[in-house]
Amino acid sequence: MAIRFQRAQARSEEPSCAYLELIEHSKSVIRGGLLVTTPMGIPKEFVYNSIQLPSGVLWPAGEVRRVAAASLAHTLFTACASEPSVLLARVGIQEEAFGPSAFDPLIPFALIEDGRPVWVGQEPSPTHPATLHLAHLAARKLLEEPFTRMALALSEVFGD
């Protein structure tokens, strides 16, 4: 089942970027956050949640983490009130957490690898708001840094 990230309402005029982070907190809990920022890297919205990994004999071992991560991402997308122009995640999140075809946002989606975006699916045109937004973030070295902020924020909100 593909996870879609799309809102019915119209986009705001200011472009924004959503950073998706999933962190394995323990063998049985995954925490996640979705941080939405302006082109200057200023936070607009932060939603977070955690999920208990399913267990028991009915769950195939290879599916437990994928199902939990997909469910967690879905709760984050649902809770997010913003309509970002681009979604970013760290390299590995799609393969490790979702599998090759389970994650299918309807906005431009890029994985960040070595400080550079690697587009998943159709790469937007050079004049697309997502491309322009990433150029602003890259110029300010803000393609990876928000993931660090999010990890700290998740520790803070969960009382670590």
Secondary structure, 3 states (H helix, E strand, C coil): CCECCCCCCCCCCCCCEEEEEEEECCCCEEEEEEEEECCCCCEEEEEEEEEECCCCCCCCCCCHHHHHHHHHHHHHHHHCCCCCCEEEEECCHHHHHHCCCCECCCCCEEEEECCEEEEECCCCCCCCHHHHHHHHHHHCCCCCHHHHHHHHHHHHHCCC
